[in-house]
Amino acid sequence: MTIFILCGKSRGLSQDEFAENLGVSRQAVSKWERNEAYPDTENLIAIAKFFNVKIDDLINTPINVDGGINNDHAPIPNKVIEYSEDGGENDDDHDDEDEDEEDHNSNQTSAASYIWSSVPFAIIATIAYLLIGFFIEGGWSVGWTIFLLVPVYYSVTDCIRRKSFSSFNYSVFVTFLFLLFGMLYSVWHPLWIIYLTVPVYYPIASAIDSAIRNRNKNK
């Protein structure tokens, strides 16, 4: 299977920018372009959406510089197109030991987040609610809060995949804590104060995400 991505020419993006759009490392994109590694299913879907093509069209089919699919099925060039920081072509070899290790860790993280995101957590939450309701006194009136963890759970997997703290559904998580402890211990006041952390969390998370992206670009 060959994935041939002309991201720089078709969309005017550097490897860093293309990787940021997909939520992966630049090294991962570089590996794909050199046919040394292949995107997992989740990343294939993201790439197909980015180029507005079918996943099947990405396999063994080159993409024209205008972003379309080459239906002539011409042989894929041996030359691997890489990109410099400013989006231009760069033929230098980036395959050093540090990048290999970072790419390996990135692939492991992506694979792990994909596995966890495929877990049917909504079904698990439903089963847990039924067990709490049947076997714990007062479980029906309190246990329903577990359903608030469904969007929280999937936001965590998205947070890991994108390496973005801003992806975490913090406001729903705070609501879960407020309702759970409020109903269990009747501490509605002053527990409501935890909502004041919501407008603080997202700017901090966004600043951390920006710092991480800048650090990765400077590597």
Secondary structure, DSSP 8 states (H G I E B T S, - for coil): --B---HHHHH---HHHHHHHHTS-HHHHHHHHTTSS---HHHHHHHHHHHT--HHHHBS--B-TTS-B-TT-----SS---B-TTS-B-------HHHHHHHHHHHHHHHHHHHHHTS-HHHHHHHHHHHHHHHSTTHHHHHGGGGGHHHHHHHHHHHHHHT-GGGS-HHHHHHHHHHHHHHHH--HHHHGGGGGGHHHHHHHHHHHHHHHHHHHHH-
